Amino acid sequence: MIGHQECVQARDALEDVHRQFARHQQEYMAVLDGEKLIGLCARRQVGMVLGARFGFAMYSRRPVREMMLPAATHIRAGDSLAEVLKKVFTRPDDFFFDDVVLVDETDAFLGLIFARTLMRLQHSLLQQNIQVLEVQQKEINHKNQELENDLLMASQIQQALLPQQYPQFPPGAAPDTGCLQFYHRYQPSGTVSGDFFHVFPLPPDRVGIFICDVMGHGVRSAFVTAMLRTLVQELGHWGDNPGELLTRVNAELKAILKCTGELIYATGFFLILEVNTGLIRYAKAGHPEPVWLRPAAGTAQPLTCPAKVRGAALGLFEGSRYGTAEATLAAQDSLFFFTDGLVELFNAQGEEFGERRLAQELLKRRDESLPAMMDAVHAGALAFAEDHQFGDDVCFVGLKLNHLDQPGGADPARPELQLKIVTV
């Protein structure tokens, strides 16, 4: 799995390291002290330091050991595959695509592994698990325990792919003092779920939120959520244009699923938020629109997607294109993303909980904290149902803009909705 073995010595000057980067296409190189690995250096970081004003004069002769990345993922040649995947895919998003360093038992450098190589390996393993599970279902009477064990592993992998920590602005800020606050309720109807969400930072001061609902239940749906998570992460550089991102995700997903010969699709919603201004840009693929709670205006309403912006579910049609809309949040505004399992509940009188009741319940609790509000609404929806159970997977994600990172955002008292179609 080794992708390359480019390395420099810790004492090498930055200008020499920069020249070595220029001789190849790799983004990272190992930093060694003799044969012992001590860290990683990055092409981008070295280029930024030397390219800054007076940077070359001040830093060109500095040793590279002073400019290493703050974190590097090390794995040993003897580590099990399960240990490697767990360590790599639970890394913070800031280091998600960094190369992984392979060393031997003496910490001697063996080479660097591309993160995308491990992603492909993970997908291959998940697909193998699906094939195994389909065989085991035919023999469920005498292989039930094996099936349960495999489902538990799939569940653990899926849970590990959920956000382990949320982006904070400024970095390191506590959720109640930073610009953003997140909270979620995630409740599969079975061992694994066809619902999924992902929250990740985008440079310079933005955050992306993706939520999806894959048709059906079980391992097959869970596997598609894993593919969608990776596709969104890999195409994150299209974050400035959520509609284009969903267009490309649809094309990739359709190409992957086409070989199955079966109809599989997923609804999705992708949104980016600029923390400095409150500007949001978003696109919809057949998914319920988030609720926009505006305490200053006293309203809770869907984050509207005009007809020219919204599109069909992902993986359903080849060539589907999605537009991008934008609006602006004010300080203290919140967005609530959800899947249909939260609202498609019926009481004994045949009344649906529905999106309107969801918005009303959120508005009534607008003065409560984000966790208290969402926990109460989640419990209220469950109590509303005739059998007091969710019949489908439930994914409920809240985002609150505590305050803007810099002046120049929306006026909290402004009551009117500002909505704009950006691209089609």
Secondary structure by P-SEA (a helix, b strand, c coil): cccccccccccccaaaaaaaaaaccccbbbbbccccccccccaaaaaaaaacccccccccccccccccccbbbbbcccccaaaaaaaaaaccccccccbbbbbcccccccbbbbaaaaaaaaaaaaaaaaaaaaaaaaacccaaaaaaaaaaaaaaaaaaaccccccccccccccccccbbbbbbbbbcccccccbbbbbbccccbbbbbbbbcccccaaaaaaaaaaaaaaaaaccccccaaaaaaaaaaaaaaaaccccbbbbbbbbbbbbcccccccccccccccbbbbbbccccccccccccccccccccccccbbbbbbbbbcccccbbbbbbccccccccccccccccaaaaaaaaaaaccccaaaaaaaaaaaaaaaccccccccbbbbbbbbcccccccccccccccbbbbbbccc
